[in-house]
Amino acid sequence: MALSVCRTVIDDFARELLKHGTAAFPIACYHDDLQTEPVPWHWHEELEVLVVSEGTILATAAGEKYRLEKGEGLFINAGVLHGDWPLNAGPCRLHSMVFHPRLVGGSPDSVFWQKYLQPLLTDPSRPCAVLRPGVEWQREAMNQMERAFRAVVNEQPGYEFKARAALSEMLFQLVGHAPAVQALPKKALRSADRIKTMLQFIQEHYAEDVSVEQIAASAAISPSECLRCFHDMIGTTPNQYLRDQRTQRAAELLCGTGLQVSEIAAQCGFQDASYFARAFRQVYGCGPTEYRRKARRAGAV
């Protein structure tokens, strides 16, 4: 299986659409250069584990932020909203594995699923777990992740068995040692549901003139509660998230179409061309025309 650059594509609910592996072997390995393309907010029904290979990253999951250095990692449970961004100006990379829990747990009536997977998947106090090499069980969990990663990428005979065995050992460490989060699970779950609803609304209406009041109304909450949810769950404001979604879509159109920059701006909800240029530069470090030129030189268009 070739190692891939992760291209996160999400639906209207911020649920990732990318298929990870195959139905017979539901696992995939990725590498990400966060300076080139951060991992945006998304969620999926699969489990994920990542390890920083270079630089320092800001990993966010379930409303919490984690500063991770080279050699440190993060386990992310199914259904948890998460994203990753660079924290330093130099190279900033990570590699990850995304896999369906049935790869390890088998059928729902198996002892593996009922005794180990199901309790982990349904525990709202365990949305994620930081993995640091200074803690023995966390180091062992990352070692097992790396074994599974190498097995899947190299595809030597029997690699499927080796990957599943390593992931089983990794999950055993997590089930046995990962501490519960000291939080209010019901409140966190309610906020997560509201955020997913509001992200859906933004995905559906980003090209329109959208207000905070409209975003809040989509989840049947007040504007102030909307602001609190965005701040607590994803560390930004509704307007900033809306701007980022618009510029992300604009970047896709710049690379994938021959539309004029002004047409792209209008399609993405920017009525003022100069504001579009400023907003795009804030996110991508260059103007839209320069971004398209660089993409063409790199062969992306």
Buried (B, 14 or more C-beta within 10 A) or exposed (E): BEEBEBEBEBEEBBBBEBEBBEEEBBBBBBBBBBBEBBBBBBBBEBBBBBBBBBBBBBBBBBBBEBEBEBBBBBBBBBBBBBBBBBBEEEEBBBBBBBBBBBBBBBEEEBEBBEEBBBEBBEBBEBBBBBBBBEEEBBBBBBBBBBBBBBBBBEEEEEBBEBBBBBBBBBBBBBBEBBEEBEBEBEEBEEBBEBBBBBBBBBBEBBBEEBEBEBBBBBBEBEBEBBBBBBEBBBBBBBBBBBBBBBBBBBBEBBBEEEBEBEEBBBBBBBEEEEEBBEBBBEBBEBBBEEBBBBBEEEEEE
